[in-house]
């Protein structure tokens, strides 16, 4: 599966990072850094929580 962040949609809540800091990176202001990578299945529950936590729906898992 592919995990992608649309940084133009990010508002800097850092909820993705709070859910899975080992997967998501943020800058000093809380904005998600660009991410476009493959994740192995089964997808970790923390990754799914990070995707679901984004209020702007800037993170996709496809």
C-alpha positions as CSV (number, residue, x, y, z in Angstrom):
1,X,0.0,0.0,0.0
2,X,1.1,3.6,-0.6
3,X,1.1,6.2,2.1
4,X,1.0,9.8,0.8
5,X,0.7,13.3,2.4
6,X,-0.6,16.3,0.4
7,X,1.3,18.9,2.3
8,X,-0.7,21.7,0.7
9,X,-3.7,20.5,2.7
10,X,-1.9,20.1,6.0
11,X,-2.8,22.7,8.7
12,X,-0.2,21.7,11.2
13,X,-2.3,19.9,13.8
14,X,0.4,17.2,14.1
15,X,-2.2,14.5,14.9
16,X,-0.6,12.1,12.4
17,X,2.7,12.4,14.2
18,X,1.0,11.9,17.6
19,X,-0.5,8.7,16.4
20,X,2.6,7.3,14.7
21,X,5.8,9.3,15.3
22,X,7.9,6.5,13.9
23,X,6.2,6.9,10.5
24,X,5.2,10.6,10.2
25,X,7.7,13.5,10.4
26,X,6.7,17.1,11.1
27,X,8.5,20.4,11.0
28,X,9.0,22.8,14.0
29,X,5.6,24.3,13.4
30,X,3.7,21.0,13.4
31,X,3.3,20.7,9.6
32,X,3.7,17.3,8.0
33,X,6.8,16.8,5.9
34,X,6.3,15.3,2.4
35,X,5.8,11.6,2.4
36,X,5.2,9.2,-0.4
37,X,6.2,5.6,0.4
38,X,5.2,2.0,0.4
39,X,4.0,0.4,3.6
40,X,3.8,-3.3,4.1
41,X,0.6,-5.2,4.8
42,X,-0.9,-5.6,7.2
43,X,-0.8,-1.9,7.8
44,X,0.1,-1.0,11.4
45,X,-2.8,0.2,13.5
46,X,-0.8,3.4,14.4
47,X,-0.5,4.3,10.7
48,X,-4.2,3.9,10.2
49,X,-4.8,6.0,13.3
50,X,-2.5,8.7,11.9
51,X,-4.4,8.7,8.6
52,X,-7.8,8.9,10.4
53,X,-6.6,11.6,12.7
54,X,-6.0,14.2,10.0
55,X,-8.9,16.6,10.0
56,X,-8.0,17.9,6.5
57,X,-7.8,14.4,5.0
58,X,-4.3,15.3,3.7
59,X,-3.1,11.7,4.2
60,X,-4.1,8.9,1.9
61,X,-3.5,5.2,2.1
62,X,-4.2,3.4,-1.1
